[in-house]
Amino acid sequence: MNGSMMQQPLLISSLLTHAERHHGEQEVVSRRVEGDIHRYTYRDLGARARRMANALAAHGVGLGDRVATLGWNGYRHMELYYAVSGSGAVLHTLNPRLHPDQVVWIADHAEDQVMFFDLTFLPLIEAIAGRVKTIKAFVAMTDRSHMPGNSAVPNLLCYEDLIDAHEPEFEWPTFDENTASSLCYTSGTTGNPKGALYSHRSTVLHTYAIALPDSLNCSARDTILPVVPMFHVNAWGLPYAACMVGAKLVFPGPFLDGKNLHELFESEGVTVSAGVPTVWQGLLAHVEANHLKFSTMRRTVIGGSACPPAMMRAFQERYDVNVLHAWGMTEMSPLGTACTLKPKHLTLPAEERLAIQAKQGRAVFGVDMMIVDDEGQALPHDGQAAGELLVRGPWIISRYFKGEGGDPLVHHEGVGWFPTGDVATIDADGFMQITDRSKDVIKSGGEWIGSIDLENIAMAHPAVAMAACIAAPHPKWDERPLLVVVKKPGAHVSRDELIAFYEGKIAKWWTPDDVVFIDAIPLGATGKMQKNKLREQFQDRRLPKA
Ligand code: AMP
C-alpha cells in the first residue's frame, strides 16, 4: 500500500522560490572582482535568475546542456546556480586554478555549450577560446562599461546585456527530480579528471542534511560567508542551504587574503564561514599580527583536508570561534561527516574535547559508512582498527559522468559502496577519523603510520607554518616517515628539535626519521597539499641510519 502524500519532485528552483517568497528582504552581499561591494536581496536574485533563464533559452540552451562557469564566489555566479539548473540545464563549475590544458580537456569532455567567466579569467579564456570544441559563446560576467575592448575571444557576450535584454517572467519548469543539475570534476592526482554529476534530488536532500544543527547548522539568523569556492563542490552546498533557510549570504569574490576576509567578516556581521585549512592560516596570521578580534563570527567549518588541532585551539581559545571539522568528497556532494560533540562530551576537560573535535566526525543522516581491511572484510567500529572507508547514500556517486572508469563501487553482501580512498577508524560513538589517504599511507615494516597525526603534531610547534609527512623509501622497513616543513617567517627550529618534539606524543616508532625544510609545499587547485609531488621530489633522499 502506498502512502497518500503528494508526489512533488525535489527541484533546485524551489529553493530560490522559497527564499524569494519567505526571505525576500534578506541580503546577498558580494565583493566584486572590481573591488567594490554589491548588495541586493533574494527578491532581486530571483528576478535576475529568471531573466538569465530566459537568456539561456534564447541562446538555445536546453534540458541537459552543460553550461560552464569560471567564476569566483559572487552574486552573478549564484544567479547562474539557479538559472542554469533551475531551467533543466547542467551547471558545470570549472576550477580556474587548473592548467589551461586541463580546462580545455575538461570543457571538451563535458561538451560545454556556453562558458561564463569573471574578468579575472580573461587571459585564461583567451588562451583556451580557440581550442575548446563545443563552446558556442563566452559570457563575461560584467557590465557593458567593463567589457574588454578589442578582445580576440569569439562570440563574446556581456552578462548584464543578457540580463537587460530579457524579462523577469519565467516559469521554472517541472521535471523528474533525478534530472542532472550540476557537474564537478574531481581534482584527482592521477589519470584524467572524472566528473561527478549531481541531480536535483541529490542536491536538495544534501541541502536538508547540511542545514541540520549537528551538521553545518544554518539558520535564518545566520550570515554565511563561504570562503570555499563555488567551483569546489558547489561551495560545499552553502549557496543552496542559504536559500533553504533564508540566511544572509556574503561572497568574498577573489579577495581571499586575511585582511580582506577579516574586514568583510566585521563589516557584514558574518556569523558562520567555511573553508579549507590553508585559507584560515592566512586569516589567523593576519588577525594575530594586528591584534584583531572577531566580533560576530561564532563558527567556522573547516574541511577539505585535516584541520590541525593547533588551528582549532587558536580559533576556539583565542578568538571564541567554534570550529566544526567536516569531511567529504566531490563524489559525495560533498558532505559525509561533521564533528559535533555528544552530550556526554560536554563536561570533558578541554584537551579531551579537542581530541574528539580533531576527528572528522559523525555521519550525517543519509550517509552510511563502513571500514574494511585489505581483503574487503568489515572492521570493527572500536576507534582502533583502521581500514579503507566505504560510503553509501542518496547524494553519493554511483558512477562517474559518461561511465568513465567503469563501475567504481565495491560490493559488500550484495550492496554497492563507494570506496573513498581514505583510511579511517570509526569509534563506538560513530566518530570517524581519517588517518590517511590510501595512497599517502606510510607502510613501515608492514604497519601503517598515519601521516595526518604526524603533521598535526608538527603544526603545533610554534615555528612551523605548514607540515607534510610522506613515505620515504627505506632499505629495512620499506618506508619510513619523512617530515617536510615550511617554517613561519623569521622563526627558527632545527631538525633535532622537531624530532624531539614528538617525544611522548606518539609511539616511538612513528617518529619521523628525518626533517627537510623547504620554502613552500605544493598545493593543488583546491588548496590541498600535493604529497605526490613531494614524494617525487624526495624519492632519492637517503634517510639517516637509525
Ligand atoms: P575533494 O573531492 O577534492 O574534495 O577531496 C576529497 C578528499 O579530501 C577526501 O577523500 C579526503 O582525503 C580529503 N578530506 C576532505 N575533508 C577532510 C578532512 N576534514 N580531513 C582529512 N581529509 C579530508
Residues whose N, C-alpha, C, O or C-beta is under 5 A from the ligand:
A	BS01	AMP	S187 I302 G303 G304 S305 A306 C307 A326 W327 G328 M329 T330 E331 Q360 T420 D422 I434 R437
